[in-house]
Amino acid sequence: MAKAKDINLKQLVSFIKKSKKVLIATHQYPDGDGIGSIIALGEALKQLNKQIKLYIIDPVPKMYQFLPGHKKITKSLKASEKFDLTIMVDLGEIERVGSYFADHQHRGTTISVDHHIGGEHNCDYNFCLPHQASSGEVVYKVLKALKTKFNHTIAMGIYTAMVTDTGSFKYSNTTQETFEIAADISRYKIDYWKVALNCFETYSIERMSLLKRVMARMETHPNKKIAWIVIKNDDFKKTGACSDDTEGFINFPRSIEGVEVAIAFKEMKSKLYKISLRSKNYVNVAKIAEGFSGGGHMRASGLKIEGSFETVKKTLFKEIIKKLK
């Protein structure tokens, strides 16, 4: 599939204005940035009298079900449905929306609205602002260009996108503009505590049981600069937790003094691991992930590797150690 052609904001606005029926989607295993962003964008396009559909192949995680507008997101996509325009938010790879979406024959023009510089943007067009801390910030700029009338639903979506992708405005991707955007949308009665309570302060007993099992197996490399956790399928069976409950687990190994790179190995099935990488100061984990057909940000990225656990670990560690000082 051909690489997407880069477009500017004016061109993106033109595509949106010319369209009538728009599909707005984000990636599998959705996060706060993807979910909040598509809700905000969908609400804005409704103001332009567009027929919109918000699509995610996976259910909205419980922690984001407080968002106004989340019930409008569906995982149903009929083969007969036809769209003039499809906007993929917070990703560039069509396959990451899901296989059914990738095979859909009536997506119309496909455009990625994103802030990830890595990965293979393979839709028709790409509007990417890699210096923005979140896709929520990118969507904010799009909405300003569309002269959207901001409201509570839009503001809650964008704020949640921003606060989750910046770790409550404490990650290194946070900028002055991040705070300026947050200040601008604050006039629309954002419930800051409700966002924080749901995204960062409320956990099930099943999650806590899972965390206890996983943390008991946390390890560090002899060089003290790498720490990792392993989340096994059996852990979910034993605790009753679900995949969404692992959100934030990787922050524990990353928080260890002296650790530069943290890794979370999540067993998907026999000999297939979904891997999250985080770095603290200088290692570009996006570059490491790209070497395995993954991608992400300089300080946070993801990938998948097939093989036995020991083989997967050895292969990944070899690349990480090359980047350490």
C-alpha positions in Angstrom: 0.0 0.0 0.0 1.3 3.5 -1.0 2.5 5.9 1.7 0.1 8.7 2.6 0.5 12.1 1.0 1.1 14.9 3.5 -1.5 17.7 3.6 -1.8 20.9 5.5 -4.6 22.2 7.7 -6.3 24.2 5.0 -6.4 21.1 2.7 -7.8 19.0 5.6 -10.6 21.5 6.2 -11.4 21.5 2.5 -11.8 17.7 2.5 -14.1 17.9 5.6 -16.3 20.6 4.1 -16.7 18.8 0.8 -17.8 15.6 2.5 -21.3 14.5 3.6 -21.0 11.2 5.3 -17.9 10.8 7.5 -16.5 7.8 9.4 -14.3 8.8 12.3 -12.2 6.0 13.9 -9.3 5.3 16.2 -7.1 2.3 16.9 -7.7 -1.0 18.6 -7.1 -1.1 22.3 -8.3 2.5 22.5 -6.9 5.0 25.0 -8.0 8.4 26.3 -6.4 10.3 23.5 -8.0 8.4 20.7 -11.5 8.2 22.4 -11.6 11.8 23.6 -10.4 13.0 20.2 -12.9 11.2 18.0 -15.8 12.3 20.3 -14.7 16.0 20.0 -14.2 15.7 16.3 -17.5 14.0 15.8 -19.3 16.6 17.8 -17.7 19.4 15.7 -18.7 17.8 12.4 -22.3 17.4 13.5 -22.3 21.2 13.7 -21.5 21.2 10.0 -24.5 18.9 9.4 -22.3 16.0 8.4 -23.6 12.5 8.8 -21.0 10.9 11.2 -20.2 7.5 12.6 -17.7 7.0 15.4 -16.1 3.6 15.2 -13.8 1.6 17.4 -13.5 -2.2 17.0 -13.0 -2.7 20.8 -15.4 -1.6 23.5 -14.8 1.8 25.2 -12.9 0.9 28.4 -14.8 1.4 31.6 -12.5 4.2 32.7 -13.5 6.4 29.8 -17.3 5.7 30.0 -17.8 8.9 31.9 -17.2 10.9 28.8 -20.2 12.6 27.3 -20.7 11.2 23.9 -19.1 7.8 24.5 -22.3 6.0 23.8 -22.3 7.2 20.3 -19.2 5.1 19.6 -20.0 1.8 17.9 -18.1 -1.3 17.0 -20.5 -2.1 14.2 -19.6 -1.4 10.6 -21.7 -2.8 7.9 -20.1 -3.8 4.6 -22.9 -1.9 2.7 -22.2 1.4 4.5 -20.7 4.0 2.2 -18.6 7.1 3.3 -17.3 10.1 1.4 -14.5 10.5 4.0 -12.8 8.5 6.7 -10.7 10.2 9.3 -8.4 8.0 11.4 -7.4 9.7 14.6 -4.3 9.0 16.7 -2.8 6.6 14.2 -1.6 6.3 10.6 -1.8 2.6 9.8 -5.2 1.4 8.5 -4.5 -2.1 9.8 -4.5 -0.8 13.4 -8.1 0.1 13.3 -8.8 -3.6 12.8 -9.0 -6.1 10.0 -12.7 -5.5 9.2 -12.1 -1.8 8.8 -9.0 -2.5 6.6 -11.1 -4.7 4.3 -14.1 -2.3 4.1 -14.6 -1.3 0.5 -16.5 2.0 1.0 -14.3 4.2 3.3 -14.0 6.9 0.7 -11.0 9.2 1.0 -9.0 8.2 4.1 -7.1 10.8 6.1 -4.9 10.3 9.2 -5.0 13.0 11.9 -2.2 12.2 14.2 0.8 13.3 16.2 3.0 10.2 15.8 5.9 10.8 13.5 6.8 7.1 13.3 5.0 4.2 11.8 3.7 3.7 8.3 1.0 6.2 7.5 -0.7 4.3 4.6 -4.0 6.0 4.1 -4.6 8.4 1.3 -3.6 11.6 3.1 -1.8 12.4 6.3 -2.2 15.4 8.6 0.4 14.9 11.3 1.7 17.4 13.9 4.5 15.5 15.7 5.3 18.4 18.1 1.8 18.3 19.6 1.6 16.4 22.9 -1.6 14.5 21.9 -3.9 14.0 19.1 -6.4 16.0 21.2 -4.2 19.0 20.6 -4.2 18.3 16.8 -8.0 18.0 16.8 -8.2 21.2 18.7 -6.4 23.0 15.9 -8.7 21.4 13.3 -11.8 22.5 15.2 -10.4 26.1 15.4 -9.9 26.1 11.7 -13.4 24.8 11.2 -14.7 27.7 13.4 -16.4 25.1 15.7 -18.5 26.4 18.5 -16.9 24.6 21.4 -19.1 23.1 24.1 -18.9 20.8 27.2 -18.7 17.6 25.2 -15.9 18.8 23.0 -14.0 20.3 25.8 -14.2 17.1 28.0 -13.1 15.0 25.0 -10.0 17.2 24.2 -9.1 17.7 27.9 -9.2 13.9 28.5 -7.1 13.3 25.4 -4.5 15.8 26.6 -4.4 14.8 30.3 -4.0 11.1 29.5 -1.3 11.5 26.9 0.7 13.9 29.0 0.3 11.9 32.3 -1.6 14.8 33.9 0.7 17.3 32.3 3.9 15.8 33.8 5.5 14.0 30.8 8.2 15.6 28.8 5.9 16.0 25.8 4.0 18.7 27.8 4.5 22.2 26.3 3.5 25.8 27.0 0.9 25.3 24.2 -0.5 22.3 26.0 -1.4 24.5 29.0 -2.7 27.3 26.7 -5.1 24.9 25.0 -6.2 23.5 28.4 -6.8 27.1 29.6 -8.8 28.0 26.5 -11.2 25.0 26.8 -11.5 25.3 30.5 -14.4 27.9 30.1 -16.7 25.0 29.0 -17.2 23.6 32.5 -14.7 20.8 32.4 -15.1 18.6 35.5 -11.4 18.2 36.3 -11.9 15.9 39.3 -14.3 13.6 37.3 -11.6 13.2 34.6 -8.9 12.5 37.2 -11.1 10.2 39.3 -12.0 8.0 36.3 -8.7 8.1 34.5 -6.2 7.9 37.4 -8.0 7.3 40.8 -10.5 4.5 40.4 -9.4 0.8 40.1 -11.3 -2.5 40.5 -10.2 -5.1 43.0 -9.5 -7.4 40.1 -7.0 -4.8 38.8 -5.3 -4.6 42.1 -5.0 -8.4 42.3 -3.5 -8.4 38.8 -1.0 -5.7 39.8 0.0 -7.6 42.9 0.8 -10.7 40.8 2.7 -8.8 38.1 4.7 -6.6 40.4 5.9 -9.7 42.3 7.7 -10.8 39.1 9.2 -7.4 38.2 12.9 -7.7 37.3 15.8 -5.4 36.6 18.8 -5.9 34.3 22.2 -6.3 35.8 23.1 -2.9 34.3 20.2 -1.4 36.4 19.1 0.7 33.4 16.3 -1.7 32.2 13.4 -2.9 34.2 10.5 -5.0 33.0 7.2 -6.8 33.9 5.5 -9.7 32.3 1.7 -10.0 32.1 0.6 -13.6 31.3 -2.7 -14.9 30.0 -2.9 -16.9 33.2 -2.8 -13.8 35.3 -6.1 -12.7 33.8 -7.7 -16.0 34.4 -6.5 -16.1 38.0 -7.6 -12.6 38.9 -10.7 -12.0 36.7 -9.0 -8.8 35.4 -9.1 -7.7 31.8 -6.6 -6.3 29.4 -7.7 -2.7 30.1 -6.7 -3.2 33.7 -3.0 -3.2 32.8 -3.2 0.5 31.9 -0.3 2.3 33.7 1.4 -0.8 35.0 4.6 0.1 33.0 5.0 3.3 35.1 6.1 1.2 38.1 9.3 -0.3 36.5 10.0 3.1 34.9 9.8 4.8 38.3 12.8 2.8 39.6 15.8 5.0 40.3 18.4 4.7 37.6 16.2 2.9 35.1 16.2 4.5 31.7 14.0 2.0 29.8 10.9 0.1 31.1 9.2 -2.7 29.3 5.9 -4.4 29.7 5.6 -7.8 28.0 1.9 -8.7 27.5 1.2 -12.3 26.3 -1.4 -12.2 23.6 -1.3 -15.9 22.7 1.3 -18.6 22.6 4.5 -17.1 21.3 3.1 -13.6 20.6 3.8 -10.7 22.8 2.5 -7.1 22.7 5.2 -4.9 24.1 5.1 -1.4 25.6 8.3 0.6 25.9 8.9 3.7 28.0 12.1 5.8 28.5 12.9 8.4 31.1 15.6 10.7 29.7 17.4 10.0 26.4 16.5 6.7 24.7 14.2 7.1 21.7 12.0 4.1 22.2 10.0 5.0 19.0 13.1 4.2 16.9 13.5 0.8 18.7 9.8 0.0 18.1 10.0 0.9 14.4 12.7 -1.7 14.0 10.0 -4.3 14.8 7.3 -2.6 12.7 5.9 -0.8 15.7 5.9 2.9 16.5 4.9 5.7 18.9 6.7 8.5 20.6 10.2 9.2 21.7 9.4 8.3 25.3 6.5 5.9 24.7 6.1 3.3 22.0 4.7 -0.2 21.3 5.3 -3.2 19.1 4.6 -6.9 18.7 7.1 -9.8 18.5 6.5 -13.5 17.8 8.6 -16.2 19.5 9.3 -17.8 22.8 9.5 -15.3 25.7 13.3 -15.8 26.2 13.9 -15.3 22.4 11.7 -12.2 22.3 13.4 -10.7 25.4 16.9 -11.4 24.1 16.1 -9.8 20.7 14.6 -6.7 22.3 17.3 -6.3 24.9 20.0 -6.4 22.3 18.5 -3.3 20.6 17.8 -1.5 23.8 21.3 -1.9 25.2 22.7 -0.4 22.0 20.9 2.8 22.9 22.0 3.0 26.5 24.8 5.3 27.7 
